[in-house]
Amino acid sequence: MSDHHDRWIDLRSDTVTQPSAAMRAAMAAAAVGDDVYADDPTVNRLQDFAAELFGFEAALFAPSGTQTNLIALMTHCGRGDEYLVGQEAHTYKYEGGGAAVLGSIQPQPIANQPDGSIAVSDIAAYIKPDDMHFARTRVLALENTIGGRVLPRDYLKAATDFAHAKGLVTHLDGARVCNAAVKQGISLREAVAGFDTVSVCLSKGLGAPVGSVLLGPKAFIEQGKRWRKMLGGGMRQAGVIAAAAHYALEHNVERLAEDHQNAADLSAGLARIEPLKVTTPQTNIFYVEIPDAACAPLREALSRQGIRASIGPHTRLVTHLDVTAADVKTTIAAFEAFFRDWKAQ
């Protein structure tokens, strides 16, 4: 793909966001120290701020959401333990099997319901009895949002209450939990209620260049620091990136509503185009069914107009802070022009 455009409209993911000028200024001004010694004041400030914001005792800053999820699972589980997880969940499907490969933790995948949840009856069915033939079920891991879908609050309460009643701990992959909170009009504390530990990604819609935080009890976070070090996540003068993460949490949560509106407008525009089949977004992610024969030429046509998208028969489109309302109109027009010509062939 030729980079002949000064500015791309990039709809591949909200991971492509660029740090703003104000965020870069915060990074440049950050006080730093050696975080492995807990000497970085900016990292410490971020961790304290995140813990307070989400209502937890402590927080741990790490390079990625994959790592914070893995730290959580390895802290909660020992060798031969298992976690219950949705088949569509990131921790099961998209994180390289890390829990099994590095933690000797068995995933027990369960089918997700159309709304992204895992039925409580299925959770009950997959909890193993106390028998040496079975892995020990330790954790229920959920994800919110999942594929852009927001899990209902009453479901989250029912699922976490049930898990706790069965002696399980609960972990939330909250990579986009801020999107969920904004969509539901609730506080971040309310959005993570019922979970013992939570991973929050700061480099997606919130716009930081790198980093996630793991939230939980103090004793859990202290254990997690050991796993972070073992997994290669012990960073030195990390305040430079922690400053960006802190800025993201302070300034970029409420503005996620703009991304949701842009996704709604984009999906509505594309839905008017034959022969596309478009899902209705709840947050900043939606999917478009595109005829196989149209995919390659559409990808090339969009690229010529400075639009990046992972075009395929089942295309995911994602809006974020670097996609404007004007970009949405440009993208709709590009799709309209392509399919007008394509149908005429």
C-alpha positions in Angstrom: 0.0 0.0 0.0 1.6 3.3 -1.1 1.8 6.0 1.5 1.2 8.9 -0.9 -1.4 10.6 1.3 -0.4 13.3 3.8 -3.2 12.0 6.1 -5.0 8.7 6.1 -8.5 8.0 7.3 -7.6 4.8 9.2 -10.6 2.6 10.1 -8.7 -0.6 10.9 -8.7 -0.2 14.7 -8.7 2.3 17.5 -5.1 1.2 18.2 -3.8 3.4 15.4 -4.5 6.7 17.3 -1.8 9.3 17.4 -0.9 11.2 20.6 -2.2 14.8 20.5 0.0 17.8 20.9 -1.1 18.2 24.5 -0.4 14.6 25.3 3.1 14.9 23.7 3.7 18.0 25.9 2.8 16.0 29.0 5.1 13.2 27.9 8.0 15.7 27.3 7.5 17.2 30.8 7.2 14.0 32.7 9.4 13.4 35.8 10.9 9.9 35.6 12.7 7.3 37.7 13.3 3.6 37.6 9.9 2.0 37.9 11.3 -1.5 38.8 12.5 0.2 42.0 9.0 1.9 42.2 11.0 5.2 41.8 9.1 6.7 38.8 6.9 9.4 40.2 4.8 9.7 37.0 4.1 5.9 36.9 3.2 6.0 40.6 0.8 8.9 40.1 -0.9 7.1 37.2 -1.3 4.0 39.2 -2.8 5.9 42.2 -5.1 7.9 39.9 -6.3 4.8 38.0 -7.0 2.9 41.2 -9.0 5.7 42.6 -10.9 6.4 39.3 -12.0 2.7 39.0 -12.5 2.1 42.7 -9.7 -0.4 43.5 -7.0 -0.5 46.1 -4.1 -0.6 43.7 -3.0 -0.6 40.1 -0.1 -1.8 38.0 1.1 -0.2 34.8 2.3 -2.6 32.0 3.2 -2.3 28.4 0.0 -4.0 26.9 -3.4 -5.3 27.6 -2.2 -8.8 26.6 0.3 -8.6 29.4 -2.1 -7.2 32.1 -4.6 -10.0 31.3 -1.8 -12.6 31.5 -0.5 -11.2 34.8 -4.0 -11.3 36.2 -4.6 -15.0 35.1 -1.1 -16.1 36.4 -1.7 -14.3 39.7 -5.1 -15.8 40.2 -4.2 -19.3 39.0 -1.6 -22.0 39.5 -0.4 -24.8 37.3 -3.4 -27.1 36.4 -6.0 -24.4 37.2 -8.5 -23.2 34.6 -10.4 -20.1 33.7 -13.8 -19.9 32.1 -13.9 -17.6 29.1 -15.9 -16.8 26.0 -14.9 -18.3 22.7 -14.8 -14.8 21.2 -12.8 -13.3 24.1 -9.5 -11.7 23.5 -7.8 -13.6 26.3 -8.7 -16.9 24.7 -8.7 -16.2 21.0 -6.3 -13.3 20.3 -3.5 -13.3 22.9 -1.4 -16.2 21.6 -2.6 -18.8 24.1 -0.4 -17.1 26.7 -2.2 -18.4 29.7 -1.7 -22.0 28.6 1.8 -21.5 27.1 3.3 -19.4 29.8 1.0 -20.0 32.8 0.1 -23.7 32.5 -3.5 -22.5 32.9 -6.2 -24.3 31.0 -8.8 -22.2 29.2 -12.3 -23.5 29.2 -13.9 -21.8 26.3 -17.7 -21.3 26.3 -19.9 -20.1 23.4 -20.8 -16.4 23.5 -24.4 -15.4 23.2 -25.4 -13.0 20.4 -25.1 -10.1 22.8 -21.5 -11.1 23.7 -22.4 -12.5 27.1 -21.8 -16.1 28.4 -25.0 -17.6 29.7 -24.9 -18.1 33.5 -26.3 -21.6 32.9 -23.3 -22.4 30.7 -20.9 -21.0 33.4 -22.6 -23.3 35.9 -22.2 -26.3 33.5 -18.5 -25.8 33.0 -17.4 -25.4 36.6 -15.5 -28.6 37.4 -16.2 -30.7 40.4 -13.5 -31.1 43.1 -12.0 -34.2 41.6 -8.4 -35.1 40.7 -9.4 -35.9 37.1 -10.3 -32.2 36.4 -8.5 -28.9 36.2 -9.5 -26.7 39.1 -11.9 -24.0 38.0 -10.6 -20.7 39.5 -11.6 -17.7 37.4 -14.5 -16.3 35.4 -13.1 -14.0 32.7 -15.4 -11.7 30.9 -14.8 -8.9 28.3 -16.6 -5.6 28.0 -16.9 -4.3 25.3 -16.7 -7.5 23.2 -16.7 -6.9 19.5 -18.0 -3.5 20.2 -21.0 -4.9 22.2 -21.7 -3.6 25.7 -22.6 -6.3 28.2 -25.8 -5.4 30.1 -25.4 -4.3 33.7 -27.9 -6.8 35.1 -26.1 -9.6 33.3 -22.7 -8.6 34.8 -24.2 -8.5 38.3 -25.8 -11.9 37.8 -22.7 -13.5 36.3 -20.3 -12.1 38.9 -22.6 -12.8 41.8 -23.0 -16.4 40.6 -19.2 -16.9 40.1 -18.5 -15.5 43.6 -21.1 -17.8 45.1 -19.3 -20.7 43.5 -16.0 -19.7 44.9 -14.5 -18.2 41.7 -12.7 -14.9 41.3 -13.8 -12.6 38.5 -11.6 -10.8 36.0 -12.6 -8.3 33.4 -10.8 -7.7 30.2 -11.9 -4.1 30.1 -9.8 -3.1 27.0 -12.7 -0.8 26.0 -14.6 -0.6 29.3 -14.5 3.2 29.1 -16.5 2.9 25.9 -19.0 0.7 27.7 -19.3 3.2 30.6 -19.8 6.2 28.2 -22.4 4.3 26.2 -24.4 3.3 29.3 -24.0 6.8 30.9 -22.5 5.3 34.1 -19.3 5.9 36.1 -16.2 3.9 35.5 -16.6 2.4 39.0 -20.1 1.3 38.1 -18.9 -0.2 34.9 -16.4 -2.5 36.7 -18.6 -3.4 39.6 -18.5 -7.1 40.6 -15.0 -7.8 39.3 -12.1 -8.6 41.6 -9.6 -7.5 39.0 -9.8 -5.5 35.8 -7.4 -4.8 32.9 -7.9 -1.4 31.2 -6.2 -0.5 27.9 -5.1 3.1 27.5 -3.8 2.9 23.9 -7.1 2.3 22.1 -9.9 4.9 22.0 -8.3 6.8 24.9 -5.4 7.6 22.6 -2.2 6.9 24.6 0.6 5.5 22.5 1.2 2.5 24.7 0.2 0.9 28.0 -2.5 -0.7 30.1 -3.3 -0.8 33.8 -4.2 -3.8 35.9 -6.5 -3.0 38.9 -7.1 -5.1 42.0 -6.4 -5.5 45.7 -3.0 -4.4 47.0 -1.8 -7.9 47.8 -2.8 -9.1 44.3 -1.0 -6.2 42.6 2.2 -6.9 44.7 2.1 -10.5 43.4 1.4 -9.2 39.9 4.6 -7.1 39.9 6.6 -10.3 40.1 4.8 -11.8 37.1 5.2 -8.5 35.2 9.0 -8.6 35.8 9.1 -12.3 34.7 7.1 -11.5 31.5 9.5 -8.7 30.5 7.2 -5.9 31.6 9.5 -4.3 34.2 10.2 -0.9 32.7 12.7 1.8 33.7 12.0 5.5 33.1 8.4 4.7 32.1 7.0 8.0 33.2 7.3 9.3 29.6 4.6 6.8 28.6 2.7 6.9 31.9 2.2 10.6 31.4 0.4 9.9 28.2 -1.7 7.3 29.8 -2.6 9.7 32.7 -3.5 12.4 30.2 -5.7 9.9 28.3 -7.7 9.0 31.5 -8.1 12.6 32.5 -9.1 14.0 29.1 -10.3 11.4 26.7 -13.0 9.3 28.4 -16.1 11.4 27.8 -15.1 12.3 24.2 -15.5 8.6 23.3 -19.2 9.6 22.7 -18.0 11.3 19.6 -16.5 8.1 18.3 -19.8 6.3 19.0 -21.7 9.0 17.1 -19.3 8.8 14.1 -19.6 5.0 14.0 -23.4 5.3 14.1 -23.3 7.8 11.2 -20.8 5.8 9.2 -22.8 2.6 9.6 -26.1 4.3 8.7 -24.5 5.7 5.5 -23.0 2.4 4.5 -26.3 0.5 5.2 -27.9 2.5 2.4 -25.5 1.0 -0.2 -26.4 -2.1 -2.1 -25.2 -4.9 -1.6 -23.7 -4.2 1.8 -25.1 -5.7 5.0 -24.2 -3.5 8.0 -24.5 -4.1 11.7 -25.7 -1.3 14.0 -22.9 -0.2 16.4 -23.4 0.1 20.1 -20.0 1.8 20.5 -17.2 2.5 18.0 -17.1 -0.9 16.2 -19.3 -2.4 13.6 -19.2 -5.0 10.9 -19.9 -4.9 7.2 -20.6 -7.9 5.0 -19.1 -7.4 1.5 -19.3 -9.6 -1.6 -16.1 -11.6 -2.0 -15.6 -10.3 -5.6 -15.8 -6.7 -4.5 -13.2 -6.9 -1.7 -9.9 -6.6 -3.5 -11.0 -3.8 -5.9 -12.7 -1.9 -3.0 -9.6 -2.1 -0.9 -7.5 -0.6 -3.7 -10.1 2.1 -4.5 -10.3 3.2 -0.8 -6.5 3.2 -0.6 -6.3 5.5 -3.6 -8.5 8.0 -1.7 -6.5 7.8 1.5 -8.7 5.4 3.4 -7.3 2.4 5.3 -9.7 -0.4 6.2 -9.2 -4.2 6.7 -11.6 -5.0 3.8 -12.8 -8.6 3.6 -16.1 -10.5 3.4 -16.6 -9.7 7.1 -15.1 -6.3 7.6 -14.6 -4.6 11.0 -14.7 -0.8 10.9 -13.6 1.2 13.9 -13.9 4.9 14.7 -11.6 6.7 17.1 -10.3 10.2 18.0 -8.4 10.6 14.7 -11.6 10.0 12.6 -13.7 13.1 12.2 -17.3 13.7 11.1 -15.9 14.9 7.8 -13.9 11.7 7.4 -17.1 9.7 7.9 -18.7 11.6 5.0 -15.7 11.1 2.8 -15.7 7.4 3.5 -19.4 7.0 2.8 -18.9 8.9 -0.5 -16.0 6.6 -1.4 -18.0 3.5 -0.8 -21.0 4.9 -2.7 -18.8 5.8 -5.7 -17.2 2.3 -5.8 -20.4 0.3 -5.6 -22.1 2.6 -8.1 -19.4 1.7 -10.6 -19.1 -1.9 -9.5 -22.8 -2.7 -9.9 -22.6 -1.1 -13.4 -20.0 -3.5 -14.6 
